């Protein structure tokens, strides 16, 4: 009987490690579709495409574009000792801002996105 408990404990322990290592299957991959950087927050994918003249943030719900028409997004970019806050506006299937932005490799970006509930924070490291 003790052997069964030991085998069960080992099996549960190993399955927990597989989950912690990122092995999850929910029907979609987290690949960039627009050449950006993807992060997942609460089963939603956020893809940031950051260029010095334009910022785009795409939001996908289980692989499909999310309805952002009534949403809002704000991006904070931290590059060295510079901090830039950028309001992104809904634009069909993405949030968008045009202008001049401090986009450098290694800069950190934090997006606050609100769709139809509390704001969600998505974090990125720019390449």
N, CA, C and O atoms as CSV, one atom per row, in Angstrom:
chain,resi,resn,atom,element,x,y,z
A,1,UNK,N,N,0.820,-1.191,0.000
A,1,UNK,CA,C,0.000,0.000,0.000
A,1,UNK,C,C,0.864,1.254,0.000
A,1,UNK,O,O,0.524,2.235,-0.662
A,2,UNK,N,N,1.971,1.239,0.728
A,2,UNK,CA,C,2.847,2.395,0.781
A,2,UNK,C,C,3.466,2.669,-0.584
A,2,UNK,O,O,3.714,3.823,-0.931
A,3,UNK,N,N,3.717,1.623,-1.358
A,3,UNK,CA,C,4.294,1.772,-2.688
A,3,UNK,C,C,3.341,2.547,-3.608
A,3,UNK,O,O,3.782,3.376,-4.405
A,4,UNK,N,N,2.065,2.284,-3.499
A,4,UNK,CA,C,1.069,2.997,-4.306
A,4,UNK,C,C,1.073,4.483,-3.951
A,4,UNK,O,O,1.016,5.331,-4.842
A,5,UNK,N,N,1.138,4.803,-2.672
A,5,UNK,CA,C,1.177,6.201,-2.248
A,5,UNK,C,C,2.439,6.892,-2.760
A,5,UNK,O,O,2.399,8.051,-3.174
A,6,UNK,N,N,3.563,6.165,-2.728
A,6,UNK,CA,C,4.824,6.729,-3.212
A,6,UNK,C,C,4.755,6.996,-4.713
A,6,UNK,O,O,5.173,8.059,-5.170
A,7,UNK,N,N,4.239,6.052,-5.474
A,7,UNK,CA,C,4.112,6.224,-6.926
A,7,UNK,C,C,3.169,7.384,-7.242
A,7,UNK,O,O,3.451,8.185,-8.134
A,8,UNK,N,N,2.061,7.479,-6.524
A,8,UNK,CA,C,1.111,8.580,-6.726
A,8,UNK,C,C,1.767,9.920,-6.420
A,8,UNK,O,O,1.593,10.877,-7.174
A,9,UNK,N,N,2.512,10.001,-5.336
A,9,UNK,CA,C,3.183,11.250,-4.960
A,9,UNK,C,C,4.208,11.663,-6.016
A,9,UNK,O,O,4.296,12.837,-6.374
A,10,UNK,N,N,4.980,10.701,-6.512
A,10,UNK,CA,C,5.982,11.008,-7.545
A,10,UNK,C,C,5.303,11.472,-8.823
A,10,UNK,O,O,5.742,12.445,-9.437
A,11,UNK,N,N,4.244,10.794,-9.231
A,11,UNK,CA,C,3.520,11.169,-10.449
A,11,UNK,C,C,2.949,12.577,-10.346
A,11,UNK,O,O,3.071,13.369,-11.280
A,12,UNK,N,N,2.331,12.887,-9.223
A,12,UNK,CA,C,1.783,14.235,-9.034
A,12,UNK,C,C,2.884,15.285,-9.012
A,12,UNK,O,O,2.720,16.374,-9.562
A,13,UNK,N,N,3.994,14.963,-8.384
A,13,UNK,CA,C,5.115,15.897,-8.335
A,13,UNK,C,C,5.669,16.187,-9.716
A,13,UNK,O,O,5.945,17.340,-10.046
A,14,UNK,N,N,5.836,15.156,-10.522
A,14,UNK,CA,C,6.364,15.349,-11.879
A,14,UNK,C,C,5.385,16.111,-12.764
A,14,UNK,O,O,5.806,16.924,-13.587
A,15,UNK,N,N,4.102,15.865,-12.611
A,15,UNK,CA,C,3.125,16.600,-13.423
A,15,UNK,C,C,3.129,18.080,-13.059
A,15,UNK,O,O,2.932,18.930,-13.928
A,16,UNK,N,N,3.350,18.395,-11.786
A,16,UNK,CA,C,3.460,19.790,-11.363
A,16,UNK,C,C,4.664,20.463,-11.972
A,16,UNK,O,O,4.596,21.631,-12.356
A,17,UNK,N,N,5.782,19.736,-12.067
A,17,UNK,CA,C,6.986,20.299,-12.696
A,17,UNK,C,C,6.751,20.572,-14.177
A,17,UNK,O,O,7.193,21.599,-14.693
A,18,UNK,N,N,6.065,19.673,-14.862
A,18,UNK,CA,C,5.786,19.884,-16.285
A,18,UNK,C,C,4.930,21.128,-16.486
A,18,UNK,O,O,5.155,21.893,-17.424
A,19,UNK,N,N,3.957,21.332,-15.614
A,19,UNK,CA,C,3.112,22.521,-15.725
A,19,UNK,C,C,3.924,23.772,-15.451
A,19,UNK,O,O,3.799,24.757,-16.178
A,20,UNK,N,N,4.752,23.754,-14.418
A,20,UNK,CA,C,5.564,24.923,-14.063
A,20,UNK,C,C,6.560,25.261,-15.156
A,20,UNK,O,O,6.933,26.423,-15.312
A,21,UNK,N,N,6.995,24.269,-15.915
A,21,UNK,CA,C,7.963,24.507,-16.981
A,21,UNK,C,C,7.318,25.147,-18.198
A,21,UNK,O,O,8.012,25.451,-19.168
A,22,UNK,N,N,6.023,25.357,-18.173
A,22,UNK,CA,C,5.360,26.046,-19.270
A,22,UNK,C,C,4.620,25.116,-20.206
A,22,UNK,O,O,4.064,25.562,-21.209
A,23,UNK,N,N,4.604,23.835,-19.897
A,23,UNK,CA,C,3.901,22.893,-20.745
A,23,UNK,C,C,2.412,23.004,-20.518
A,23,UNK,O,O,1.886,22.413,-19.575
A,24,UNK,N,N,1.724,23.747,-21.361
A,24,UNK,CA,C,0.272,23.845,-21.239
A,24,UNK,C,C,-0.333,23.775,-22.629
A,24,UNK,O,O,0.223,24.288,-23.599
A,25,UNK,N,N,-1.466,23.138,-22.699
A,25,UNK,CA,C,-2.105,22.942,-23.993
A,25,UNK,C,C,-3.508,23.514,-23.919
A,25,UNK,O,O,-4.387,22.962,-23.258
A,26,UNK,N,N,-3.704,24.634,-24.610
A,26,UNK,CA,C,-5.033,25.219,-24.624
A,26,UNK,C,C,-5.450,25.632,-26.030
A,26,UNK,O,O,-6.241,26.558,-26.205
A,27,UNK,N,N,-4.917,24.945,-27.021
A,27,UNK,CA,C,-5.430,25.105,-28.369
A,27,UNK,C,C,-4.850,26.233,-29.197
A,27,UNK,O,O,-5.269,26.411,-30.341
A,28,UNK,N,N,-3.910,27.001,-28.679
A,28,UNK,CA,C,-3.278,28.030,-29.518
A,28,UNK,C,C,-1.844,28.249,-29.068
A,28,UNK,O,O,-1.474,27.991,-27.923
A,29,UNK,N,N,-1.057,28.734,-30.009
A,29,UNK,CA,C,0.342,29.002,-29.711
A,29,UNK,C,C,0.520,30.485,-29.443
A,29,UNK,O,O,-0.338,31.302,-29.777
A,30,UNK,N,N,1.640,30.812,-28.840
A,30,UNK,CA,C,1.929,32.198,-28.483
A,30,UNK,C,C,2.989,32.770,-29.418
A,30,UNK,O,O,3.961,33.372,-28.962
A,31,UNK,N,N,2.806,32.589,-30.707
A,31,UNK,CA,C,3.754,33.087,-31.694
A,31,UNK,C,C,3.340,34.483,-32.138
A,31,UNK,O,O,2.150,34.786,-32.217
A,32,UNK,N,N,4.325,35.337,-32.429
A,32,UNK,CA,C,3.982,36.655,-32.961
A,32,UNK,C,C,3.396,36.524,-34.370
A,32,UNK,O,O,3.948,35.822,-35.218
A,33,UNK,N,N,2.299,37.191,-34.603
A,33,UNK,CA,C,1.675,37.188,-35.926
A,33,UNK,C,C,2.000,38.460,-36.709
A,33,UNK,O,O,1.730,38.541,-37.907
A,34,UNK,N,N,2.581,39.454,-36.030
A,34,UNK,CA,C,2.841,40.751,-36.659
A,34,UNK,C,C,4.302,41.178,-36.492
A,34,UNK,O,O,4.634,42.349,-36.675
A,35,UNK,N,N,5.172,40.225,-36.143
A,35,UNK,CA,C,6.587,40.529,-36.005
A,35,UNK,C,C,6.979,41.155,-34.678
A,35,UNK,O,O,8.065,41.721,-34.553
A,36,UNK,N,N,6.101,41.058,-33.687
A,36,UNK,CA,C,6.368,41.688,-32.394
A,36,UNK,C,C,6.791,40.709,-31.321
A,36,UNK,O,O,7.285,39.619,-31.608
A,37,UNK,N,N,6.588,41.117,-30.081
A,37,UNK,CA,C,6.910,40.334,-28.898
A,37,UNK,C,C,5.593,39.952,-28.243
A,37,UNK,O,O,4.726,40.802,-28.041
A,38,UNK,N,N,5.442,38.678,-27.912
A,38,UNK,CA,C,4.176,38.187,-27.355
A,38,UNK,C,C,4.352,37.811,-25.889
A,38,UNK,O,O,5.342,37.193,-25.499
A,39,UNK,N,N,3.362,38.201,-25.089
A,39,UNK,CA,C,3.276,37.738,-23.707
A,39,UNK,C,C,1.826,37.340,-23.449
A,39,UNK,O,O,0.904,37.887,-24.054
A,40,UNK,N,N,1.639,36.388,-22.549
A,40,UNK,CA,C,0.288,35.927,-22.210
A,40,UNK,C,C,-0.064,36.381,-20.805
A,40,UNK,O,O,0.726,36.231,-19.874
A,41,UNK,N,N,-1.260,36.940,-20.662
A,41,UNK,CA,C,-1.780,37.326,-19.362
A,41,UNK,C,C,-3.243,36.890,-19.313
A,41,UNK,O,O,-4.049,37.295,-20.150
A,42,UNK,N,N,-3.574,36.066,-18.331
A,42,UNK,CA,C,-4.946,35.594,-18.125
A,42,UNK,C,C,-5.568,35.041,-19.407
A,42,UNK,O,O,-6.659,35.460,-19.795
A,43,UNK,N,N,-4.894,34.117,-20.057
A,43,UNK,CA,C,-5.369,33.443,-21.272
A,43,UNK,C,C,-5.535,34.356,-22.481
A,43,UNK,O,O,-6.170,33.968,-23.461
A,44,UNK,N,N,-4.982,35.548,-22.427
A,44,UNK,CA,C,-5.018,36.464,-23.569
A,44,UNK,C,C,-3.577,36.696,-24.014
A,44,UNK,O,O,-2.671,36.798,-23.187
A,45,UNK,N,N,-3.376,36.778,-25.322
A,45,UNK,CA,C,-2.062,37.088,-25.870
A,45,UNK,C,C,-1.991,38.563,-26.207
A,45,UNK,O,O,-2.911,39.119,-26.807
A,46,UNK,N,N,-0.888,39.197,-25.817
A,46,UNK,CA,C,-0.632,40.608,-26.112
A,46,UNK,C,C,0.638,40.649,-26.938
A,46,UNK,O,O,1.697,40.217,-26.484
A,47,UNK,N,N,0.531,41.170,-28.153
A,47,UNK,CA,C,1.690,41.275,-29.039
A,47,UNK,C,C,2.032,42.740,-29.251
A,47,UNK,O,O,1.230,43.505,-29.787
A,48,UNK,N,N,3.221,43.123,-28.829
A,48,UNK,CA,C,3.690,44.494,-28.948
A,48,UNK,C,C,4.628,44.602,-30.141
A,48,UNK,O,O,5.629,43.892,-30.228
A,49,UNK,N,N,4.284,45.508,-31.064
A,49,UNK,CA,C,5.144,45.823,-32.200
A,49,UNK,C,C,5.570,47.270,-31.991
A,49,UNK,O,O,4.797,48.199,-32.221
A,50,UNK,N,N,6.817,47.444,-31.550
A,50,UNK,CA,C,7.299,48.772,-31.167
A,50,UNK,C,C,8.389,49.237,-32.124
A,50,UNK,O,O,9.432,48.599,-32.269
A,51,UNK,N,N,8.120,50.353,-32.765
A,51,UNK,CA,C,9.087,50.985,-33.667
A,51,UNK,C,C,9.217,52.447,-33.244
A,51,UNK,O,O,8.310,52.983,-32.606
A,52,UNK,N,N,10.327,53.100,-33.587
A,52,UNK,CA,C,10.512,54.492,-33.161
A,52,UNK,C,C,9.411,55.452,-33.614
A,52,UNK,O,O,9.218,56.491,-32.984
A,53,UNK,N,N,8.686,55.133,-34.687
A,53,UNK,CA,C,7.651,56.040,-35.191
A,53,UNK,C,C,6.220,55.529,-34.993
A,53,UNK,O,O,5.257,56.246,-35.266
A,54,UNK,N,N,6.084,54.272,-34.510
A,54,UNK,CA,C,4.735,53.710,-34.368
A,54,UNK,C,C,4.750,52.563,-33.355
A,54,UNK,O,O,5.656,51.729,-33.348
A,55,UNK,N,N,3.725,52.545,-32.503
A,55,UNK,CA,C,3.537,51.467,-31.526
A,55,UNK,C,C,2.205,50.796,-31.835
A,55,UNK,O,O,1.187,51.467,-32.007
A,56,UNK,N,N,2.219,49.459,-31.905
A,56,UNK,CA,C,0.993,48.698,-32.108
A,56,UNK,C,C,0.903,47.630,-31.017
A,56,UNK,O,O,1.905,47.011,-30.659
A,57,UNK,N,N,-0.286,47.425,-30.502
A,57,UNK,CA,C,-0.515,46.374,-29.524
A,57,UNK,C,C,-1.724,45.559,-29.976
A,57,UNK,O,O,-2.849,46.058,-30.014
A,58,UNK,N,N,-1.473,44.310,-30.313
A,58,UNK,CA,C,-2.524,43.403,-30.753
A,58,UNK,C,C,-2.928,42.534,-29.570
A,58,UNK,O,O,-2.078,42.083,-28.804
A,59,UNK,N,N,-4.234,42.302,-29.425
A,59,UNK,CA,C,-4.750,41.487,-28.323
A,59,UNK,C,C,-5.530,40.328,-28.929
A,59,UNK,O,O,-6.439,40.523,-29.736
A,60,UNK,N,N,-5.152,39.108,-28.521
A,60,UNK,CA,C,-5.832,37.916,-29.025
A,60,UNK,C,C,-6.398,37.114,-27.859
A,60,UNK,O,O,-5.761,36.949,-26.819
A,61,UNK,N,N,-7.598,36.629,-28.065
A,61,UNK,CA,C,-8.280,35.781,-27.097
A,61,UNK,C,C,-8.335,34.374,-27.681
A,61,UNK,O,O,-9.097,34.112,-28.612
A,62,UNK,N,N,-7.526,33.469,-27.131
A,62,UNK,CA,C,-7.442,32.092,-27.628
A,62,UNK,C,C,-7.177,32.057,-29.135
A,62,UNK,O,O,-7.809,31.294,-29.865
A,63,UNK,N,N,-6.246,32.880,-29.587
A,63,UNK,CA,C,-5.835,32.873,-30.984
A,63,UNK,C,C,-6.643,33.755,-31.917
A,63,UNK,O,O,-6.268,33.937,-33.076
A,64,UNK,N,N,-7.753,34.309,-31.429
A,64,UNK,CA,C,-8.605,35.150,-32.280
A,64,UNK,C,C,-8.517,36.605,-31.800
A,64,UNK,O,O,-8.396,36.845,-30.599
A,65,UNK,N,N,-8.576,37.581,-32.724
A,65,UNK,CA,C,-8.511,38.989,-32.306
A,65,UNK,C,C,-9.613,39.318,-31.288
A,65,UNK,O,O,-10.777,38.964,-31.479
A,66,UNK,N,N,-9.227,39.990,-30.221
A,66,UNK,CA,C,-10.186,40.405,-29.194
A,66,UNK,C,C,-10.896,41.668,-29.652
A,66,UNK,O,O,-10.362,42.434,-30.454
A,67,UNK,N,N,-12.096,41.881,-29.142
A,67,UNK,CA,C,-12.838,43.108,-29.438
A,67,UNK,C,C,-12.252,44.240,-28.592
A,67,UNK,O,O,-12.424,44.268,-27.373
A,68,UNK,N,N,-11.566,45.165,-29.246
A,68,UNK,CA,C,-10.916,46.264,-28.518
A,68,UNK,C,C,-11.645,47.587,-28.736
A,68,UNK,O,O,-11.179,48.629,-28.276
A,69,UNK,N,N,-12.778,47.558,-29.429
A,69,UNK,CA,C,-13.457,48.792,-29.837
A,69,UNK,C,C,-13.785,49.725,-28.670
A,69,UNK,O,O,-13.768,50.945,-28.836
A,70,UNK,N,N,-14.080,49.176,-27.505
A,70,UNK,CA,C,-14.408,50.016,-26.347
A,70,UNK,C,C,-13.292,49.976,-25.305
A,70,UNK,O,O,-13.478,50.400,-24.165
A,71,UNK,N,N,-12.127,49.462,-25.712
A,71,UNK,CA,C,-11.026,49.308,-24.777
A,71,UNK,C,C,-10.115,50.519,-24.735
A,71,UNK,O,O,-10.269,51.472,-25.499
A,72,UNK,N,N,-9.164,50.452,-23.821
A,72,UNK,CA,C,-8.149,51.491,-23.710
A,72,UNK,C,C,-6.826,50.830,-23.366
A,72,UNK,O,O,-6.789,49.760,-22.759
A,73,UNK,N,N,-5.739,51.485,-23.763
A,73,UNK,CA,C,-4.416,50.949,-23.475
A,73,UNK,C,C,-3.429,52.092,-23.299
A,73,UNK,O,O,-3.501,53.118,-23.976
A,74,UNK,N,N,-2.510,51.885,-22.373
A,74,UNK,CA,C,-1.452,52.854,-22.112
A,74,UNK,C,C,-0.158,52.070,-21.986
A,74,UNK,O,O,-0.111,51.050,-21.298
A,75,UNK,N,N,0.884,52.539,-22.642
A,75,UNK,CA,C,2.173,51.865,-22.618
A,75,UNK,C,C,3.194,52.767,-21.949
A,75,UNK,O,O,3.291,53.951,-22.269
A,76,UNK,N,N,3.946,52.211,-21.028
A,76,UNK,CA,C,5.053,52.922,-20.395
A,76,UNK,C,C,6.339,52.247,-20.848
A,76,UNK,O,O,6.522,51.045,-20.653
A,77,UNK,N,N,7.231,53.027,-21.456
A,77,UNK,CA,C,8.509,52.502,-21.940
A,77,UNK,C,C,9.618,53.065,-21.065
A,77,UNK,O,O,9.741,54.278,-20.895
A,78,UNK,N,N,10.424,52.163,-20.514
A,78,UNK,CA,C,11.558,52.537,-19.673
A,78,UNK,C,C,12.838,52.163,-20.404
A,78,UNK,O,O,13.120,50.984,-20.616
A,79,UNK,N,N,13.615,53.179,-20.791
A,79,UNK,CA,C,14.860,52.966,-21.514
A,79,UNK,C,C,15.959,53.749,-20.808
A,79,UNK,O,O,16.004,54.977,-20.882
A,80,UNK,N,N,16.845,53.031,-20.124
A,80,UNK,CA,C,17.866,53.711,-19.321
A,80,UNK,C,C,17.184,54.504,-18.222
A,80,UNK,O,O,16.422,53.947,-17.432
A,81,UNK,N,N,17.456,55.823,-18.165
A,81,UNK,CA,C,16.778,56.661,-17.168
A,81,UNK,C,C,15.628,57.452,-17.787
A,81,UNK,O,O,15.100,58.374,-17.165
A,82,UNK,N,N,15.241,57.093,-19.006
A,82,UNK,CA,C,14.119,57.739,-19.690
A,82,UNK,C,C,12.831,56.962,-19.452
A,82,UNK,O,O,12.823,55.731,-19.461
A,83,UNK,N,N,11.748,57.697,-19.241
A,83,UNK,CA,C,10.426,57.086,-19.090
A,83,UNK,C,C,9.472,57.812,-20.030
A,83,UNK,O,O,9.373,59.039,-20.006
A,84,UNK,N,N,8.770,57.041,-20.861
A,84,UNK,CA,C,7.824,57.633,-21.801
A,84,UNK,C,C,6.485,56.927,-21.650
A,84,UNK,O,O,6.409,55.700,-21.705
A,85,UNK,N,N,5.424,57.716,-21.459
A,85,UNK,CA,C,4.082,57.157,-21.361
A,85,UNK,C,C,3.339,57.459,-22.650
A,85,UNK,O,O,3.335,58.594,-23.127
A,86,UNK,N,N,2.712,56.435,-23.210
A,86,UNK,CA,C,2.093,56.535,-24.530
A,86,UNK,C,C,0.659,56.015,-24.441
A,86,UNK,O,O,0.434,54.876,-24.034
A,87,UNK,N,N,-0.297,56.840,-24.817
A,87,UNK,CA,C,-1.684,56.386,-24.909
A,87,UNK,C,C,-1.893,55.740,-26.270
A,87,UNK,O,O,-1.547,56.314,-27.302
A,88,UNK,N,N,-2.459,54.547,-26.260
A,88,UNK,CA,C,-2.741,53.812,-27.484
A,88,UNK,C,C,-4.241,53.841,-27.721
A,88,UNK,O,O,-5.027,53.620,-26.799
A,89,UNK,N,N,-4.632,54.111,-28.941
A,89,UNK,CA,C,-6.052,54.197,-29.284
A,89,UNK,C,C,-6.504,52.978,-30.076
A,89,UNK,O,O,-5.741,52.449,-30.885
A,90,UNK,N,N,-7.747,52.522,-29.851
A,90,UNK,CA,C,-8.257,51.400,-30.642
A,90,UNK,C,C,-8.279,51.755,-32.124
A,90,UNK,O,O,-8.734,52.832,-32.508
A,91,UNK,N,N,-7.780,50.839,-32.951
A,91,UNK,CA,C,-7.734,51.035,-34.398
A,91,UNK,C,C,-8.042,49.698,-35.061
A,91,UNK,O,O,-7.127,48.929,-35.357
A,92,UNK,N,N,-9.285,49.423,-35.290
A,92,UNK,CA,C,-9.817,48.199,-35.885
A,92,UNK,C,C,-9.420,46.976,-35.057
A,92,UNK,O,O,-10.169,46.586,-34.162
A,93,UNK,N,N,-8.259,46.358,-35.329
A,93,UNK,CA,C,-7.885,45.126,-34.636
A,93,UNK,C,C,-6.668,45.291,-33.725
A,93,UNK,O,O,-6.088,44.299,-33.285
A,94,UNK,N,N,-6.284,46.515,-33.443
A,94,UNK,CA,C,-5.098,46.772,-32.633
A,94,UNK,C,C,-5.228,48.102,-31.914
A,94,UNK,O,O,-6.063,48.934,-32.270
A,95,UNK,N,N,-4.403,48.294,-30.908
A,95,UNK,CA,C,-4.237,49.616,-30.311
A,95,UNK,C,C,-3.042,50.249,-31.021
A,95,UNK,O,O,-2.082,49.557,-31.360
A,96,UNK,N,N,-3.100,51.570,-31.248
A,96,UNK,CA,C,-2.102,52.216,-32.088
A,96,UNK,C,C,-1.744,53.600,-31.568
A,96,UNK,O,O,-2.594,54.331,-31.060
A,97,UNK,N,N,-0.458,53.943,-31.707
A,97,UNK,CA,C,0.017,55.305,-31.441
A,97,UNK,C,C,1.098,55.619,-32.467
A,97,UNK,O,O,1.943,54.779,-32.777
A,98,UNK,N,N,1.059,56.837,-32.986
A,98,UNK,CA,C,2.085,57.298,-33.926
A,98,UNK,C,C,2.777,58.504,-33.320
A,98,UNK,O,O,2.153,59.310,-32.629
A,99,UNK,N,N,4.073,58.621,-33.585
A,99,UNK,CA,C,4.836,59.734,-33.035
A,99,UNK,C,C,6.317,59.408,-33.037
A,99,UNK,O,O,6.809,58.732,-33.941
A,100,UNK,N,N,7.032,59.891,-32.020
A,100,UNK,CA,C,8.447,59.608,-31.854
A,100,UNK,C,C,8.631,58.949,-30.494
A,100,UNK,O,O,8.309,59.534,-29.460
A,101,UNK,N,N,9.150,57.729,-30.506
A,101,UNK,CA,C,9.226,56.939,-29.284
A,101,UNK,C,C,10.652,56.449,-29.035
A,101,UNK,O,O,11.392,56.176,-29.979
A,102,UNK,N,N,11.031,56.341,-27.766
A,102,UNK,CA,C,12.357,55.881,-27.353
A,102,UNK,C,C,12.382,54.356,-27.344
A,102,UNK,O,O,12.302,53.735,-26.285
A,103,UNK,N,N,12.490,53.764,-28.512
A,103,UNK,CA,C,12.491,52.312,-28.649
A,103,UNK,C,C,13.931,51.849,-28.858
A,103,UNK,O,O,14.526,52.104,-29.905
A,104,UNK,N,N,14.481,51.173,-27.863
A,104,UNK,CA,C,15.847,50.663,-27.946
A,104,UNK,C,C,15.875,49.221,-27.451
A,104,UNK,O,O,15.084,48.848,-26.585
A,105,UNK,N,N,16.782,48.407,-27.994
A,105,UNK,CA,C,16.880,47.030,-27.513
A,105,UNK,C,C,17.168,47.004,-26.009
A,105,UNK,O,O,17.998,47.762,-25.507
A,106,UNK,N,N,16.473,46.127,-25.313
A,106,UNK,CA,C,16.634,45.994,-23.873
A,106,UNK,C,C,15.713,46.881,-23.054
A,106,UNK,O,O,15.593,46.701,-21.842
A,107,UNK,N,N,15.056,47.844,-23.711
A,107,UNK,CA,C,14.103,48.699,-22.989
A,107,UNK,C,C,12.952,47.833,-22.486
A,107,UNK,O,O,12.610,46.813,-23.084
A,108,UNK,N,N,12.374,48.258,-21.391
A,108,UNK,CA,C,11.234,47.541,-20.829
A,108,UNK,C,C,9.956,48.319,-21.129
A,108,UNK,O,O,9.940,49.550,-21.086
A,109,UNK,N,N,8.898,47.591,-21.431
A,109,UNK,CA,C,7.613,48.217,-21.718
A,109,UNK,C,C,6.537,47.533,-20.880
A,109,UNK,O,O,6.516,46.310,-20.744
A,110,UNK,N,N,5.651,48.343,-20.326
A,110,UNK,CA,C,4.544,47.833,-19.520
A,110,UNK,C,C,3.257,48.403,-20.106
A,110,UNK,O,O,3.085,49.620,-20.187
A,111,UNK,N,N,2.361,47.519,-20.511
A,111,UNK,CA,C,1.076,47.933,-21.079
A,111,UNK,C,C,-0.022,47.719,-20.046
A,111,UNK,O,O,-0.120,46.650,-19.443
A,112,UNK,N,N,-0.842,48.735,-19.847
A,112,UNK,CA,C,-2.056,48.645,-19.032
A,112,UNK,C,C,-3.211,48.613,-20.025
A,112,UNK,O,O,-3.455,49.594,-20.727
A,113,UNK,N,N,-3.924,47.491,-20.086
A,113,UNK,CA,C,-4.979,47.310,-21.076
A,113,UNK,C,C,-6.291,47.011,-20.373
A,113,UNK,O,O,-6.370,46.134,-19.514
A,114,UNK,N,N,-7.316,47.757,-20.755
A,114,UNK,CA,C,-8.653,47.531,-20.226
A,114,UNK,C,C,-9.585,47.264,-21.407
A,114,UNK,O,O,-9.693,48.086,-22.317
A,115,UNK,N,N,-10.250,46.121,-21.390
A,115,UNK,CA,C,-11.189,45.806,-22.469
A,115,UNK,C,C,-12.613,45.949,-21.961
A,115,UNK,O,O,-13.306,46.894,-22.338
A,116,UNK,N,N,-13.063,45.036,-21.119
A,116,UNK,CA,C,-14.421,45.144,-20.597
A,116,UNK,C,C,-14.459,44.848,-19.102
A,116,UNK,O,O,-15.483,44.432,-18.559
A,117,UNK,N,N,-13.336,45.068,-18.461
A,117,UNK,CA,C,-13.250,44.807,-17.034
A,117,UNK,C,C,-12.046,45.520,-16.464
A,117,UNK,O,O,-11.590,46.521,-17.018
A,118,UNK,N,N,-11.527,45.013,-15.361
A,118,UNK,CA,C,-10.348,45.642,-14.751
A,118,UNK,C,C,-9.151,45.603,-15.699
A,118,UNK,O,O,-9.041,44.710,-16.539
A,119,UNK,N,N,-8.270,46.566,-15.557
A,119,UNK,CA,C,-7.078,46.645,-16.396
A,119,UNK,C,C,-6.156,45.460,-16.117
A,119,UNK,O,O,-6.071,44.957,-14.996
A,120,UNK,N,N,-5.476,45.037,-17.164
A,120,UNK,CA,C,-4.509,43.953,-17.100
A,120,UNK,C,C,-3.146,44.541,-17.428
A,120,UNK,O,O,-3.045,45.439,-18.265
A,121,UNK,N,N,-2.110,44.052,-16.787
A,121,UNK,CA,C,-0.752,44.518,-17.037
A,121,UNK,C,C,0.011,43.472,-17.830
A,121,UNK,O,O,0.107,42.315,-17.422
A,122,UNK,N,N,0.551,43.886,-18.965
A,122,UNK,CA,C,1.381,43.004,-19.802
A,122,UNK,C,C,2.775,43.622,-19.864
A,122,UNK,O,O,2.929,44.813,-20.137
A,123,UNK,N,N,3.786,42.796,-19.609
A,123,UNK,CA,C,5.169,43.286,-19.571
A,123,UNK,C,C,5.980,42.732,-20.741
A,123,UNK,O,O,5.808,41.580,-21.140
A,124,UNK,N,N,6.863,43.565,-21.282
A,124,UNK,CA,C,7.683,43.196,-22.432
A,124,UNK,C,C,9.104,43.695,-22.243
A,124,UNK,O,O,9.331,44.696,-21.563
A,125,UNK,N,N,10.062,42.998,-22.845
A,125,UNK,CA,C,11.427,43.471,-22.981
A,125,UNK,C,C,11.674,43.599,-24.477
A,125,UNK,O,O,11.566,42.615,-25.208
A,126,UNK,N,N,12.003,44.797,-24.937
A,126,UNK,CA,C,12.151,45.057,-26.364
A,126,UNK,C,C,13.439,44.449,-26.914
A,126,UNK,O,O,14.462,44.390,-26.232
A,127,UNK,N,N,13.359,44.004,-28.151
A,127,UNK,CA,C,14.519,43.402,-28.825
A,127,UNK,C,C,15.168,44.394,-29.748
A,127,UNK,O,O,16.159,44.071,-30.403
